Amino acid sequence: MAGTDEEAVAAADDALYVLTAALLTPAKYPSVLGDDYPEACAALGLPPVADGYGLVLGQDGEGARWTVVVDDVSLVAVAIASWDCGMDHDLSPDERTVVTALPGWPLAVAVAAPNVPAPHDPGPDITDAPLLTPPDTGAWGPAQRRLGADEIALQWATWREQVDDSAFAATGSSAEAAERPEGPAEDGRKDDAEDDAEDERNGTGDGRDTPSGGHSGIRRVLAEARAYVDSPPPLGRVRSAFAPGGARTLRADGPGWSLVARTDDIAFVLLDDEPGEVLPVGRGAELPGLLEALDQMAVRPL
């Protein structure tokens, strides 16, 4: 059993009070853990198997934090779907499905089990395995950038209505919007005026190879996303999910960047080196084709 021993597994399984759960599959994984599925698995010391895992986060009878990894992905998926609909659902994985039990939690959990001690890490007398801790999202960086992209994907309509399409029409290309929506993080926000000179174009179309044409960060992101079409990246770097009206919500990540888009609409880009900024990208001449190509290669939920 990876990352732990039989004693630790027994301690976690003996009386686990389940608090929440998550999927760790190529098509759906906690993006805060990495830019792709193998990277997210590596954060937990797990091999990136094709079928993925279910993660069950809870406390034992002493209040210690445990993450139980199971290979019954469907069981966990049904529980999550039920909870999302406001329904009660007992998540009790069969011990035969348990892959390993890892001390700690890889994600932030705001609730605690009743009638047990407050959440704490298991002691060294139970396990000497490395403790899982949530990524630091207190300052802008890869984890917070990916969380920001998650928020945009979940609240697309709210973010989309902040973008004035006339800013795109004024340039005749897939331009970055002249007025950017407020980003998902306030700490470290840069003054928008610093990039005003770059707001005319985002580098698609005829201007993409012009050194002075457009926002260099957006040009880089679009170029790297185009490269994914010809040379597939690690599994999970590009994911496609349902969207209203027959469209798809695309999510792509790469070194220092995240992209969220609707196949029938625009895209948003977030960059590690631009704290708190959300950069809208208009459709222009090339974005629709790029999004279609990415959607064709993307991993989709079963």
PAVEXKE-37977 format. One record per residue (C-alpha): residue number from 1; residue in three letters; chain; x, z, y. Coordinates in Angstrom, 3 decimals, always signed. Layout:
# residues N
+-----+-----+---+----------+----------+----------+
:   k :   r : c :        x :        z :        y :
+-----+-----+---+----------+----------+----------+
: NUM : ala : A :        X :        Z :        Y :
...
+-----+-----+---+----------+----------+----------+
# end
This chain:
# residues 302
+-----+-----+---+----------+----------+----------+
:   k :   r : c :        x :        z :        y :
+-----+-----+---+----------+----------+----------+
:   1 : met : A :   +0.000 :   +0.000 :   +0.000 :
:   2 : ala : A :   +1.647 :   -1.183 :   +3.208 :
:   3 : gly : A :   +2.687 :   +1.319 :   +5.841 :
:   4 : thr : A :   +1.550 :   +4.503 :   +4.111 :
:   5 : asp : A :   +1.490 :   +6.362 :   +0.790 :
:   6 : glu : A :   -1.168 :   +7.396 :   -1.702 :
:   7 : glu : A :   -1.369 :  +10.897 :   -0.254 :
:   8 : ala : A :   -2.173 :   +9.536 :   +3.191 :
:   9 : val : A :   -4.785 :   +7.165 :   +1.804 :
:  10 : ala : A :   -6.411 :  +10.005 :   -0.095 :
:  11 : ala : A :   -6.435 :  +12.186 :   +3.028 :
:  12 : ala : A :   -8.102 :   +9.474 :   +5.078 :
:  13 : asp : A :  -10.618 :   +8.539 :   +2.396 :
:  14 : asp : A :  -11.538 :  +12.114 :   +1.524 :
:  15 : ala : A :  -13.849 :  +12.611 :   +4.502 :
:  16 : leu : A :  -13.617 :   +9.826 :   +7.057 :
:  17 : tyr : A :  -16.072 :  +10.070 :   +9.920 :
:  18 : val : A :  -16.419 :   +6.466 :  +11.022 :
:  19 : leu : A :  -16.449 :   +5.960 :  +14.789 :
:  20 : thr : A :  -16.119 :   +2.205 :  +15.168 :
:  21 : ala : A :  -14.812 :   -0.894 :  +13.431 :
:  22 : ala : A :  -13.246 :   -4.249 :  +14.235 :
:  23 : leu : A :  -12.465 :   -7.513 :  +12.508 :
:  24 : leu : A :   -8.926 :   -8.728 :  +12.069 :
:  25 : thr : A :   -9.307 :  -12.359 :  +11.020 :
:  26 : pro : A :   -7.818 :  -15.645 :  +12.253 :
:  27 : ala : A :  -11.010 :  -16.421 :  +14.197 :
:  28 : lys : A :  -11.752 :  -12.943 :  +15.534 :
:  29 : tyr : A :   -9.238 :  -10.198 :  +16.108 :
:  30 : pro : A :   -8.611 :   -7.598 :  +18.842 :
:  31 : ser : A :   -6.765 :   -9.863 :  +21.261 :
:  32 : val : A :   -5.267 :   -6.827 :  +22.983 :
:  33 : leu : A :   -2.943 :   -6.630 :  +19.964 :
:  34 : gly : A :   -1.377 :  -10.077 :  +20.349 :
:  35 : asp : A :   -1.580 :  -13.706 :  +21.389 :
:  36 : asp : A :   -2.377 :  -14.843 :  +17.850 :
:  37 : tyr : A :   -3.537 :  -13.582 :  +14.464 :
:  38 : pro : A :   -0.075 :  -13.090 :  +12.897 :
:  39 : glu : A :   +1.059 :  -11.143 :  +15.973 :
:  40 : ala : A :   -2.023 :   -8.921 :  +15.813 :
:  41 : cys : A :   -1.401 :   -8.278 :  +12.108 :
:  42 : ala : A :   +2.250 :   -7.472 :  +12.801 :
:  43 : ala : A :   +1.158 :   -4.795 :  +15.285 :
:  44 : leu : A :   -0.385 :   -2.982 :  +12.297 :
:  45 : gly : A :   +2.349 :   -3.859 :   +9.817 :
:  46 : leu : A :   +0.013 :   -6.084 :   +7.814 :
:  47 : pro : A :   +0.661 :   -9.525 :   +6.300 :
:  48 : pro : A :   -1.528 :  -12.238 :   +7.910 :
:  49 : val : A :   -3.618 :  -13.090 :   +4.853 :
:  50 : ala : A :   -6.034 :  -16.005 :   +5.173 :
:  51 : asp : A :   -9.249 :  -14.016 :   +4.698 :
:  52 : gly : A :   -8.274 :  -11.266 :   +7.123 :
:  53 : tyr : A :   -9.241 :   -7.615 :   +7.173 :
:  54 : gly : A :  -11.803 :   -5.163 :   +8.396 :
:  55 : leu : A :  -10.543 :   -2.198 :  +10.422 :
:  56 : val : A :  -12.464 :   +1.067 :  +10.167 :
:  57 : leu : A :  -11.483 :   +3.652 :  +12.780 :
:  58 : gly : A :  -12.435 :   +7.254 :  +12.289 :
:  59 : gln : A :  -11.403 :  +10.890 :  +11.917 :
:  60 : asp : A :  -10.826 :  +12.974 :   +8.837 :
:  61 : gly : A :  -12.248 :  +16.455 :   +8.337 :
:  62 : glu : A :   -9.408 :  +17.951 :  +10.367 :
:  63 : gly : A :  -10.031 :  +15.580 :  +13.266 :
:  64 : ala : A :   -6.968 :  +13.403 :  +12.636 :
:  65 : arg : A :   -7.127 :   +9.749 :  +13.643 :
:  66 : trp : A :   -7.027 :   +7.152 :  +10.866 :
:  67 : thr : A :   -7.407 :   +3.395 :  +10.637 :
:  68 : val : A :   -8.590 :   +2.341 :   +7.200 :
:  69 : val : A :   -7.881 :   -1.316 :   +6.434 :
:  70 : val : A :  -10.249 :   -2.985 :   +3.968 :
:  71 : asp : A :  -10.405 :   -6.462 :   +2.499 :
:  72 : asp : A :  -14.217 :   -6.562 :   +2.477 :
:  73 : val : A :  -14.521 :   -8.431 :   +5.770 :
:  74 : ser : A :  -18.231 :   -9.172 :   +5.303 :
:  75 : leu : A :  -19.069 :   -5.474 :   +4.949 :
:  76 : val : A :  -17.431 :   -4.692 :   +8.277 :
:  77 : ala : A :  -18.899 :   -7.774 :   +9.975 :
:  78 : val : A :  -22.446 :   -6.767 :   +8.986 :
:  79 : ala : A :  -21.897 :   -3.240 :  +10.304 :
:  80 : ile : A :  -20.579 :   -4.505 :  +13.640 :
:  81 : ala : A :  -23.467 :   -6.960 :  +14.016 :
:  82 : ser : A :  -25.975 :   -4.193 :  +13.295 :
:  83 : trp : A :  -24.409 :   -1.848 :  +15.818 :
:  84 : asp : A :  -24.338 :   -4.602 :  +18.430 :
:  85 : cys : A :  -28.115 :   -4.962 :  +17.920 :
:  86 : gly : A :  -28.632 :   -1.229 :  +18.402 :
:  87 : met : A :  -29.356 :   -0.618 :  +14.716 :
:  88 : asp : A :  -28.021 :   +2.206 :  +12.593 :
:  89 : his : A :  -25.786 :   +1.082 :   +9.778 :
:  90 : asp : A :  -23.746 :   +3.207 :   +7.410 :
:  91 : leu : A :  -20.254 :   +1.815 :   +6.988 :
:  92 : ser : A :  -18.811 :   +3.318 :   +3.809 :
:  93 : pro : A :  -16.193 :   +1.004 :   +2.282 :
:  94 : asp : A :  -15.718 :   +1.210 :   -1.459 :
:  95 : glu : A :  -12.321 :   +2.679 :   -2.282 :
:  96 : arg : A :  -11.549 :   -0.455 :   -4.300 :
:  97 : thr : A :  -11.634 :   -2.469 :   -1.065 :
:  98 : val : A :   -9.166 :   -0.218 :   +0.769 :
:  99 : val : A :   -5.880 :   -2.016 :   +1.431 :
: 100 : thr : A :   -4.196 :   +0.864 :   +3.238 :
: 101 : ala : A :   -4.862 :   +3.785 :   +5.557 :
: 102 : leu : A :   -2.763 :   +3.898 :   +8.710 :
: 103 : pro : A :   -2.324 :   +7.008 :  +10.862 :
: 104 : gly : A :   -3.587 :   +6.695 :  +14.424 :
: 105 : trp : A :   -5.748 :   +4.082 :  +16.131 :
: 106 : pro : A :   -4.547 :   +0.684 :  +17.381 :
: 107 : leu : A :   -7.452 :   +0.484 :  +19.848 :
: 108 : ala : A :   -8.798 :   +2.864 :  +22.462 :
: 109 : val : A :  -11.812 :   +4.807 :  +21.185 :
: 110 : ala : A :  -13.875 :   +6.747 :  +23.721 :
: 111 : val : A :  -15.986 :   +8.740 :  +21.247 :
: 112 : ala : A :  -15.197 :  +11.476 :  +18.747 :
: 113 : ala : A :  -16.782 :  +12.761 :  +15.552 :
: 114 : pro : A :  -19.045 :  +15.803 :  +16.009 :
: 115 : asn : A :  -18.241 :  +19.178 :  +14.502 :
: 116 : val : A :  -14.583 :  +18.404 :  +13.808 :
: 117 : pro : A :  -11.479 :  +19.132 :  +15.908 :
: 118 : ala : A :  -10.690 :  +16.799 :  +18.784 :
: 119 : pro : A :   -8.956 :  +13.524 :  +17.849 :
: 120 : his : A :   -5.248 :  +13.969 :  +17.157 :
: 121 : asp : A :   -2.529 :  +12.279 :  +15.158 :
: 122 : pro : A :   -2.001 :  +13.292 :  +11.521 :
: 123 : gly : A :   +0.851 :  +15.710 :  +11.020 :
: 124 : pro : A :   +4.168 :  +14.894 :   +9.324 :
: 125 : asp : A :   +3.075 :  +16.903 :   +6.291 :
: 126 : ile : A :   +0.482 :  +14.190 :   +5.568 :
: 127 : thr : A :   +2.370 :  +11.011 :   +6.414 :
: 128 : asp : A :   +5.636 :   +9.897 :   +7.915 :
: 129 : ala : A :   +4.362 :   +6.389 :   +8.585 :
: 130 : pro : A :   +4.598 :   +5.078 :  +12.166 :
: 131 : leu : A :   +1.610 :   +6.166 :  +14.235 :
: 132 : leu : A :   -0.669 :   +3.487 :  +15.646 :
: 133 : thr : A :   -1.361 :   +3.783 :  +19.358 :
: 134 : pro : A :   -3.405 :   +1.516 :  +21.655 :
: 135 : pro : A :   -1.393 :   -0.933 :  +23.788 :
: 136 : asp : A :   -0.743 :   +0.256 :  +27.325 :
: 137 : thr : A :   -3.309 :   -1.388 :  +29.601 :
: 138 : gly : A :   -2.651 :   +0.868 :  +32.582 :
: 139 : ala : A :   -0.508 :   -1.781 :  +34.272 :
: 140 : trp : A :   -0.790 :   -5.553 :  +34.359 :
: 141 : gly : A :   +0.896 :   -7.214 :  +31.424 :
: 142 : pro : A :   +0.102 :   -9.174 :  +28.242 :
: 143 : ala : A :   -2.415 :   -6.634 :  +26.902 :
: 144 : gln : A :   -4.343 :   -6.384 :  +30.155 :
: 145 : arg : A :   -4.164 :  -10.149 :  +30.680 :
: 146 : arg : A :   -5.772 :  -10.723 :  +27.286 :
: 147 : leu : A :   -8.428 :   -8.076 :  +27.978 :
: 148 : gly : A :   -9.202 :   -9.867 :  +31.238 :
: 149 : ala : A :   -9.700 :  -13.120 :  +29.348 :
: 150 : asp : A :  -11.986 :  -11.291 :  +26.912 :
: 151 : glu : A :  -14.099 :  -10.106 :  +29.838 :
: 152 : ile : A :  -14.443 :  -13.603 :  +31.263 :
: 153 : ala : A :  -15.473 :  -15.006 :  +27.878 :
: 154 : leu : A :  -18.126 :  -12.302 :  +27.472 :
: 155 : gln : A :  -19.395 :  -12.506 :  +31.057 :
: 156 : trp : A :  -18.988 :  -16.231 :  +31.655 :
: 157 : ala : A :  -22.072 :  -16.662 :  +33.848 :
: 158 : thr : A :  -20.992 :  -13.840 :  +36.173 :
: 159 : trp : A :  -17.529 :  -15.287 :  +36.652 :
: 160 : arg : A :  -18.709 :  -18.890 :  +36.861 :
: 161 : glu : A :  -21.125 :  -18.223 :  +39.710 :
: 162 : gln : A :  -18.226 :  -17.008 :  +41.860 :
: 163 : val : A :  -16.607 :  -20.442 :  +41.808 :
: 164 : asp : A :  -17.578 :  -22.972 :  +44.486 :
: 165 : asp : A :  -17.508 :  -26.432 :  +42.897 :
: 166 : ser : A :  -17.015 :  -28.038 :  +46.304 :
: 167 : ala : A :  -13.425 :  -26.787 :  +46.183 :
: 168 : phe : A :  -12.854 :  -29.073 :  +43.195 :
: 169 : ala : A :  -14.700 :  -32.049 :  +44.697 :
: 170 : ala : A :  -12.588 :  -31.858 :  +47.852 :
: 171 : thr : A :   -9.454 :  -32.822 :  +45.951 :
: 172 : gly : A :  -10.877 :  -35.248 :  +43.435 :
: 173 : ser : A :   -8.967 :  -33.626 :  +40.583 :
: 174 : ser : A :   -9.012 :  -30.623 :  +38.291 :
: 175 : ala : A :   -8.081 :  -28.476 :  +41.242 :
: 176 : glu : A :   -7.648 :  -24.772 :  +41.373 :
: 177 : ala : A :  -10.527 :  -23.302 :  +43.382 :
: 178 : ala : A :   -9.683 :  -22.560 :  +46.985 :
: 179 : glu : A :  -11.412 :  -19.197 :  +46.727 :
: 180 : arg : A :  -10.546 :  -17.370 :  +43.541 :
: 181 : pro : A :  -12.867 :  -14.881 :  +41.868 :
: 182 : glu : A :  -11.679 :  -11.309 :  +41.934 :
: 183 : gly : A :   -9.478 :  -10.573 :  +38.952 :
: 184 : pro : A :  -10.153 :   -8.074 :  +36.188 :
: 185 : ala : A :   -7.486 :   -5.658 :  +37.427 :
: 186 : glu : A :   -6.907 :   -4.338 :  +40.920 :
: 187 : asp : A :   -3.470 :   -2.776 :  +40.367 :
: 188 : gly : A :   -0.653 :   -5.030 :  +41.464 :
: 189 : arg : A :   -2.958 :   -7.693 :  +42.927 :
: 190 : lys : A :   -1.055 :  -10.260 :  +44.924 :
: 191 : asp : A :   -2.173 :  -11.476 :  +48.305 :
: 192 : asp : A :   -4.080 :  -14.718 :  +47.772 :
: 193 : ala : A :   -2.422 :  -16.127 :  +50.864 :
: 194 : glu : A :   +0.880 :  -16.348 :  +48.960 :
: 195 : asp : A :   -0.466 :  -19.241 :  +46.916 :
: 196 : asp : A :   -2.613 :  -21.039 :  +49.527 :
: 197 : ala : A :   -0.099 :  -23.866 :  +49.709 :
: 198 : glu : A :   -0.574 :  -24.513 :  +45.997 :
: 199 : asp : A :   -4.378 :  -24.492 :  +45.941 :
: 200 : glu : A :   -4.888 :  -28.211 :  +46.560 :
: 201 : arg : A :   -4.183 :  -29.403 :  +43.015 :
: 202 : asn : A :   -3.611 :  -27.800 :  +39.627 :
: 203 : gly : A :   -1.364 :  -30.479 :  +38.268 :
: 204 : thr : A :   -3.663 :  -32.614 :  +36.091 :
: 205 : gly : A :   -4.070 :  -36.363 :  +36.575 :
: 206 : asp : A :   -1.517 :  -38.284 :  +38.618 :
: 207 : gly : A :   -0.163 :  -35.151 :  +40.246 :
: 208 : arg : A :   +0.795 :  -33.274 :  +37.095 :
: 209 : asp : A :   +4.395 :  -34.475 :  +37.093 :
: 210 : thr : A :   +4.899 :  -34.025 :  +40.817 :
: 211 : pro : A :   +7.092 :  -30.957 :  +41.414 :
: 212 : ser : A :   +5.229 :  -30.072 :  +44.595 :
: 213 : gly : A :   +1.808 :  -31.019 :  +43.249 :
: 214 : gly : A :   -0.270 :  -27.983 :  +42.476 :
: 215 : his : A :   +0.065 :  -24.512 :  +41.042 :
: 216 : ser : A :   +3.136 :  -24.405 :  +38.812 :
: 217 : gly : A :   +1.642 :  -21.739 :  +36.538 :
: 218 : ile : A :   -1.466 :  -23.796 :  +35.853 :
: 219 : arg : A :   +0.620 :  -26.925 :  +35.251 :
: 220 : arg : A :   +2.656 :  -25.005 :  +32.693 :
: 221 : val : A :   -0.418 :  -23.616 :  +30.921 :
: 222 : leu : A :   -2.103 :  -27.018 :  +30.661 :
: 223 : ala : A :   +1.108 :  -28.631 :  +29.421 :
: 224 : glu : A :   +1.564 :  -25.966 :  +26.738 :
: 225 : ala : A :   -2.099 :  -26.234 :  +25.737 :
: 226 : arg : A :   -1.710 :  -30.020 :  +25.386 :
: 227 : ala : A :   +1.335 :  -29.417 :  +23.193 :
: 228 : tyr : A :   -0.831 :  -27.323 :  +20.845 :
: 229 : val : A :   -2.822 :  -30.458 :  +19.998 :
: 230 : asp : A :   +0.270 :  -32.261 :  +18.718 :
: 231 : ser : A :   +2.063 :  -29.246 :  +17.254 :
: 232 : pro : A :   -0.394 :  -26.592 :  +16.054 :
: 233 : pro : A :   +0.561 :  -23.077 :  +17.197 :
: 234 : pro : A :   +0.349 :  -19.888 :  +15.114 :
: 235 : leu : A :   -3.091 :  -19.265 :  +13.638 :
: 236 : gly : A :   -5.576 :  -17.814 :  +16.122 :
: 237 : arg : A :   -3.830 :  -19.007 :  +19.285 :
: 238 : val : A :   -6.823 :  -21.316 :  +19.852 :
: 239 : arg : A :  -10.295 :  -20.070 :  +18.948 :
: 240 : ser : A :  -13.750 :  -21.553 :  +19.394 :
: 241 : ala : A :  -16.988 :  -19.585 :  +19.582 :
: 242 : phe : A :  -20.663 :  -20.277 :  +20.227 :
: 243 : ala : A :  -21.868 :  -20.982 :  +23.762 :
: 244 : pro : A :  -25.358 :  -21.840 :  +25.061 :
: 245 : gly : A :  -26.553 :  -25.425 :  +25.321 :
: 246 : gly : A :  -24.545 :  -26.751 :  +22.417 :
: 247 : ala : A :  -21.224 :  -26.041 :  +24.152 :
: 248 : arg : A :  -18.357 :  -23.964 :  +22.804 :
: 249 : thr : A :  -16.381 :  -21.151 :  +24.379 :
: 250 : leu : A :  -12.677 :  -21.854 :  +23.970 :
: 251 : arg : A :   -9.982 :  -19.224 :  +24.072 :
: 252 : ala : A :   -6.307 :  -20.140 :  +24.028 :
: 253 : asp : A :   -3.299 :  -17.909 :  +24.528 :
: 254 : gly : A :   +0.402 :  -18.480 :  +24.861 :
: 255 : pro : A :   +3.574 :  -16.823 :  +26.096 :
: 256 : gly : A :   +2.500 :  -15.172 :  +29.339 :
: 257 : trp : A :   -0.894 :  -16.858 :  +29.702 :
: 258 : ser : A :   -4.518 :  -16.924 :  +28.589 :
: 259 : leu : A :   -7.091 :  -19.677 :  +29.059 :
: 260 : val : A :  -10.874 :  -19.331 :  +28.767 :
: 261 : ala : A :  -13.123 :  -22.390 :  +29.027 :
: 262 : arg : A :  -16.471 :  -23.876 :  +28.178 :
: 263 : thr : A :  -16.279 :  -27.311 :  +26.618 :
: 264 : asp : A :  -18.943 :  -28.562 :  +29.057 :
: 265 : asp : A :  -17.552 :  -26.833 :  +32.137 :
: 266 : ile : A :  -14.400 :  -25.559 :  +33.830 :
: 267 : ala : A :  -11.603 :  -23.258 :  +32.688 :
: 268 : phe : A :  -10.053 :  -20.019 :  +33.917 :
: 269 : val : A :   -6.366 :  -19.166 :  +33.596 :
: 270 : leu : A :   -4.701 :  -15.744 :  +33.704 :
: 271 : leu : A :   -0.936 :  -15.309 :  +33.957 :
: 272 : asp : A :   +1.355 :  -12.386 :  +33.257 :
: 273 : asp : A :   +3.311 :  -13.130 :  +36.411 :
: 274 : glu : A :   +0.247 :  -13.157 :  +38.671 :
: 275 : pro : A :   -1.221 :   -9.647 :  +38.348 :
: 276 : gly : A :   -4.995 :   -9.486 :  +38.517 :
: 277 : glu : A :   -5.444 :  -13.143 :  +39.465 :
: 278 : val : A :   -8.059 :  -15.385 :  +37.880 :
: 279 : leu : A :   -7.309 :  -19.067 :  +38.503 :
: 280 : pro : A :  -10.256 :  -21.485 :  +38.091 :
: 281 : val : A :   -9.446 :  -25.009 :  +36.899 :
: 282 : gly : A :  -11.901 :  -27.827 :  +37.624 :
: 283 : arg : A :  -12.796 :  -30.501 :  +35.063 :
: 284 : gly : A :  -11.199 :  -33.472 :  +36.773 :
: 285 : ala : A :  -10.205 :  -36.441 :  +34.656 :
: 286 : glu : A :   -8.159 :  -34.755 :  +31.932 :
: 287 : leu : A :   -9.598 :  -31.296 :  +31.292 :
: 288 : pro : A :  -12.657 :  -32.519 :  +29.299 :
: 289 : gly : A :  -10.453 :  -34.414 :  +26.849 :
: 290 : leu : A :   -8.061 :  -31.489 :  +26.509 :
: 291 : leu : A :  -10.889 :  -29.058 :  +25.806 :
: 292 : glu : A :  -12.411 :  -31.399 :  +23.234 :
: 293 : ala : A :   -9.068 :  -31.751 :  +21.457 :
: 294 : leu : A :   -8.500 :  -28.004 :  +21.477 :
: 295 : asp : A :  -11.988 :  -27.401 :  +20.115 :
: 296 : gln : A :  -11.317 :  -29.780 :  +17.233 :
: 297 : met : A :   -8.236 :  -27.807 :  +16.150 :
: 298 : ala : A :   -9.534 :  -24.325 :  +16.974 :
: 299 : val : A :  -10.275 :  -21.634 :  +14.418 :
: 300 : arg : A :  -14.014 :  -20.885 :  +14.199 :
: 301 : pro : A :  -15.883 :  -17.874 :  +12.825 :
: 302 : leu : A :  -17.403 :  -18.474 :   +9.419 :
+-----+-----+---+----------+----------+----------+
# end
